[in-house]
Each structure stands twice: as C-alpha cells, then as structure tokens.
C-alpha cells in the first residue's frame, strides 16, 4: 500500500521573523480546538532567504 503525501496549503504571507510565523500557526491551531472536525497539521518552514512561511493541511493521512 502506497502512502499518500499531504496536500499543503500555504498561508498568503512571508514573515521576517519566526515569532510572527508562530503566532499565525497558533491562530490556525486554536480555531479548531473546540471544533467537531480534526484540526489541521500546521508547520513553520524557513526559506533560504531567512524568512518564514506557514503551511497547513487537513489531510488525515501522514
């Protein structure tokens, strides 16, 4: 059985600091805390330009 790769959705901004990106990550995760659905998997990634992006997925298979 072949494992499916997640389909990532990228947040619309690029951030100068990791702190800014982590704040967006927390907001995305908190919006689903009391929901009835499984929350998204959220990641902060550093780019080669030393800026940060936030990406998330709703796929349940990891």
MMTF fields as JSON, N, C-alpha, C and O atoms, coordinates in Angstrom:
{
  "mmtfVersion": "1.0.0",
  "mmtfProducer": "UNKNOWN",
  "numBonds": 247,
  "numAtoms": 248,
  "numGroups": 62,
  "numChains": 1,
  "numModels": 1,
  "chainsPerModel": [1],
  "groupsPerChain": [62],
  "chainIdList": ["A"],
  "bondAtomList": [4, 2, 8, 6, 12, 10, 16, 14, 20, 18, 24, 22, 28, 26, 32, 30, 36, 34, 40, 38, 44, 42, 48, 46, 52, 50, 56, 54, 60, 58, 64, 62, 68, 66, 72, 70, 76, 74, 80, 78, 84, 82, 88, 86, 92, 90, 96, 94, 100, 98, 104, 102, 108, 106, 112, 110, 116, 114, 120, 118, 124, 122, 128, 126, 132, 130, 136, 134, 140, 138, 144, 142, 148, 146, 152, 150, 156, 154, 160, 158, 164, 162, 168, 166, 172, 170, 176, 174, 180, 178, 184, 182, 188, 186, 192, 190, 196, 194, 200, 198, 204, 202, 208, 206, 212, 210, 216, 214, 220, 218, 224, 222, 228, 226, 232, 230, 236, 234, 240, 238, 244, 242],
  "bondOrderList": [1, 1, 1, 1, 1, 1, 1, 1, 1, 1, 1, 1, 1, 1, 1, 1, 1, 1, 1, 1, 1, 1, 1, 1, 1, 1, 1, 1, 1, 1, 1, 1, 1, 1, 1, 1, 1, 1, 1, 1, 1, 1, 1, 1, 1, 1, 1, 1, 1, 1, 1, 1, 1, 1, 1, 1, 1, 1, 1, 1, 1],
  "groupList": [{"groupName": "UNK", "atomNameList": ["N", "CA", "C", "O"], "elementList": ["N", "C", "C", "O"], "formalChargeList": [0, 0, 0, 0], "bondAtomList": [1, 0, 2, 1, 3, 2], "bondOrderList": [1, 1, 2], "singleLetterCode": "X", "chemCompType": "L-PEPTIDE LINKING"}],
  "groupTypeList": [0, 0, 0, 0, 0, 0, 0, 0, 0, 0, 0, 0, 0, 0, 0, 0, 0, 0, 0, 0, 0, 0, 0, 0, 0, 0, 0, 0, 0, 0, 0, 0, 0, 0, 0, 0, 0, 0, 0, 0, 0, 0, 0, 0, 0, 0, 0, 0, 0, 0, 0, 0, 0, 0, 0, 0, 0, 0, 0, 0, 0, 0],
  "groupIdList": [1, 2, 3, 4, 5, 6, 7, 8, 9, 10, 11, 12, 13, 14, 15, 16, 17, 18, 19, 20, 21, 22, 23, 24, 25, 26, 27, 28, 29, 30, 31, 32, 33, 34, 35, 36, 37, 38, 39, 40, 41, 42, 43, 44, 45, 46, 47, 48, 49, 50, 51, 52, 53, 54, 55, 56, 57, 58, 59, 60, 61, 62],
  "secStructList": [7, 7, 7, 7, 7, 7, 7, 7, 3, 3, 7, 1, 7, 7, 5, 1, 1, 2, 2, 2, 2, 2, 2, 2, 2, 2, 2, 2, 2, 2, 6, 6, 6, 6, 1, 1, 1, 7, 7, 7, 3, 3, 3, 3, 3, 3, 7, 6, 6, 1, 7, 3, 3, 3, 3, 3, 3, 7, 7, 1, 7, 7],
  "xCoordList": [0.844, 0.0, 0.885, 1.798, 0.618, 1.425, 0.873, -0.335, 1.745, 1.346, 1.106, 1.902, 0.0, -0.298, 0.429, 0.525, 0.934, 1.574, 0.499, -0.493, 0.676, -0.334, -0.358, 0.654, -1.501, -1.667, -1.562, -2.461, -0.479, -0.212, -0.892, -0.966, -1.382, -1.949, -1.018, -0.739, -0.54, 0.408, -0.309, -1.146, 0.029, -0.529, -0.047, 1.045, -0.822, -0.578, 0.583, 0.945, 1.177, 2.263, 3.582, 3.611, 4.665, 6.004, 6.417, 6.266, 6.934, 7.235, 8.729, 9.527, 9.104, 10.518, 11.05, 12.246, 10.163, 10.637, 9.858, 8.711, 10.511, 9.873, 8.731, 7.739, 8.877, 7.831, 6.523, 5.461, 6.589, 5.389, 4.727, 3.506, 5.534, 5.001, 4.372, 3.327, 5.001, 4.462, 3.135, 2.274, 2.957, 1.674, 0.558, -0.539, 0.823, -0.169, -0.437, -1.578, 0.613, 0.438, -0.498, -1.395, -0.303, -1.149, -2.597, -3.521, -2.798, -4.166, -4.852, -6.024, -4.147, -4.74, -5.099, -6.155, -4.23, -4.496, -5.609, -6.424, -5.67, -6.685, -8.083, -9.058, -8.203, -9.522, -10.216, -11.442, -9.467, -10.049, -10.116, -10.597, -9.645, -9.555, -10.904, -10.998, -11.946, -13.262, -14.193, -15.393, -13.668, -14.487, -14.793, -14.249, -15.652, -16.028, -15.193, -15.29, -14.38, -13.527, -12.101, -11.714, -11.342, -9.928, -9.205, -9.364, -8.422, -7.722, -6.62, -6.215, -6.139, -5.091, -3.723, -3.477, -2.854, -1.451, -0.785, -0.845, -0.157, 0.408, 1.919, 2.394, 2.673, 4.133, 4.646, 4.052, 5.768, 6.503, 7.795, 8.548, 8.046, 9.25, 10.101, 9.58, 11.43, 12.36, 12.781, 13.121, 12.755, 13.184, 14.68, 15.294, 15.268, 16.693, 17.011, 18.158, 16.016, 16.197, 16.072, 15.988, 16.06, 15.899, 14.574, 14.479, 13.565, 12.196, 11.412, 11.896, 10.204, 9.429, 8.071, 7.479, 7.591, 6.256, 5.492, 6.088, 4.182, 3.32, 2.537, 1.979, 2.504, 1.711, 0.899, 1.29, -0.238, -1.106, -1.813, -1.901, -2.32, -3.04, -4.185, -4.121, -5.222, -6.352, -6.377, -7.304, -5.382, -5.324, -5.102, -4.322, -5.794, -5.659, -4.535, -4.077, -4.095, -3.048, -1.698, -1.465, -0.814, 0.535, 1.545, 2.746],
  "yCoordList": [-1.182, 0.0, 1.24, 1.362, 2.131, 3.337, 4.455, 4.694, 5.124, 6.23, 7.499, 7.85, 8.173, 9.429, 10.575, 10.631, 11.481, 12.677, 13.717, 13.788, 14.521, 15.54, 16.646, 16.933, 17.247, 18.39, 19.65, 19.951, 20.38, 21.545, 22.789, 22.987, 23.612, 24.918, 25.936, 25.847, 26.896, 27.878, 29.163, 29.667, 29.686, 30.952, 32.063, 31.962, 33.096, 34.095, 35.043, 35.805, 35.026, 35.965, 35.245, 34.066, 35.976, 35.539, 36.419, 37.64, 35.82, 36.548, 36.738, 35.874, 37.877, 38.168, 37.464, 37.188, 37.169, 36.514, 35.228, 35.074, 34.323, 33.065, 33.306, 32.577, 34.334, 34.68, 35.013, 34.542, 35.82, 36.185, 34.946, 34.799, 34.067, 32.847, 31.94, 31.337, 31.844, 31.014, 31.559, 30.785, 32.878, 33.476, 33.047, 32.715, 33.05, 32.597, 31.105, 30.655, 30.348, 28.914, 28.686, 27.846, 29.418, 29.275, 29.645, 28.98, 30.703, 31.103, 30.025, 29.726, 29.441, 28.38, 27.163, 26.56, 26.801, 25.639, 25.911, 25.025, 27.111, 27.447, 27.518, 27.241, 27.881, 27.966, 26.608, 26.55, 25.535, 24.192, 23.473, 22.342, 24.105, 23.436, 22.935, 21.81, 23.748, 23.365, 22.919, 22.762, 22.717, 22.306, 20.825, 20.086, 20.399, 18.997, 18.227, 17.002, 18.924, 18.278, 18.139, 18.793, 17.289, 17.156, 18.4, 18.792, 19.011, 20.236, 20.007, 18.87, 21.085, 20.944, 20.693, 21.039, 20.094, 19.978, 21.255, 21.539, 22.026, 23.321, 23.286, 22.819, 23.788, 23.831, 25.225, 25.951, 25.58, 26.796, 26.341, 25.548, 26.842, 26.468, 27.701, 28.779, 27.53, 28.627, 28.542, 27.468, 29.668, 29.74, 30.018, 30.355, 29.881, 30.169, 31.643, 31.991, 32.503, 33.944, 34.345, 35.531, 33.351, 33.567, 34.23, 34.97, 33.961, 34.359, 33.08, 31.983, 33.223, 32.062, 32.038, 33.081, 30.825, 30.63, 29.675, 28.9, 29.746, 28.854, 28.023, 28.556, 26.73, 25.867, 24.921, 24.59, 24.501, 23.616, 22.648, 22.873, 21.558, 20.562, 20.022, 20.008, 19.584, 18.956, 17.461, 16.777, 16.944, 15.504, 14.737, 15.149, 13.617, 12.794, 11.763, 11.216, 11.497, 10.504, 11.186, 12.14, 10.725, 11.286, 10.192, 10.454],
  "zCoordList": [0.0, 0.0, 0.0, 0.817, -0.894, -1.028, -0.145, -0.121, 0.567, 1.442, 0.62, -0.251, 0.915, 0.224, 0.907, 2.133, 0.095, 0.63, 0.915, 0.189, 1.952, 2.259, 1.209, 0.571, 1.044, 0.153, 0.996, 1.781, 0.842, 1.673, 1.111, -0.102, 2.019, 1.699, 2.35, 3.545, 1.574, 2.089, 2.467, 1.717, 3.637, 4.081, 3.154, 2.594, 2.984, 1.944, 2.2, 1.303, 3.373, 3.687, 3.927, 4.281, 3.73, 4.11, 5.28, 5.217, 6.347, 7.575, 7.766, 7.403, 8.339, 8.589, 9.821, 9.913, 10.774, 11.999, 12.257, 11.836, 12.954, 13.314, 14.296, 14.297, 15.131, 16.091, 15.381, 15.789, 14.326, 13.575, 12.977, 13.028, 12.416, 11.814, 12.876, 12.635, 14.042, 15.125, 15.643, 16.062, 15.619, 16.034, 15.087, 15.536, 13.801, 12.817, 12.989, 12.878, 13.258, 13.497, 14.682, 14.607, 15.764, 16.953, 16.645, 17.114, 15.858, 15.495, 14.671, 14.901, 13.723, 12.903, 13.746, 13.551, 14.678, 15.527, 16.523, 16.781, 17.091, 18.09, 17.498, 18.197, 16.233, 15.617, 15.568, 15.473, 15.631, 15.53, 16.863, 16.927, 17.928, 19.219, 19.717, 20.206, 19.602, 20.101, 18.979, 19.202, 17.802, 16.664, 16.693, 17.514, 15.81, 15.75, 14.736, 14.66, 13.963, 12.981, 13.506, 14.474, 12.862, 13.198, 12.698, 11.542, 13.552, 13.192, 12.178, 11.935, 11.587, 10.569, 11.192, 12.347, 10.418, 10.781, 10.272, 9.076, 11.149, 10.782, 10.999, 12.034, 10.008, 10.104, 9.768, 8.972, 10.398, 10.052, 9.385, 9.951, 8.193, 7.441, 7.179, 6.892, 7.281, 6.987, 5.53, 5.034, 4.855, 3.464, 3.395, 4.407, 2.222, 2.046, 2.28, 2.561, 2.168, 2.369, 3.838, 4.155, 4.737, 6.178, 6.529, 7.509, 5.733, 6.051, 6.298, 6.021, 6.818, 7.233, 6.546, 6.266, 6.282, 5.734, 6.651, 7.399, 6.579, 7.338, 6.328, 5.369, 6.551, 5.688, 6.57, 7.689, 6.031, 6.789, 5.857, 4.65, 6.445, 5.675, 6.52, 7.749, 5.842, 6.506, 6.249, 6.682, 5.557, 5.267, 6.553, 7.411, 6.677, 7.874, 7.74, 8.743, 6.528, 6.294, 6.344, 5.603, 7.19, 7.286, 7.189, 7.249]
}
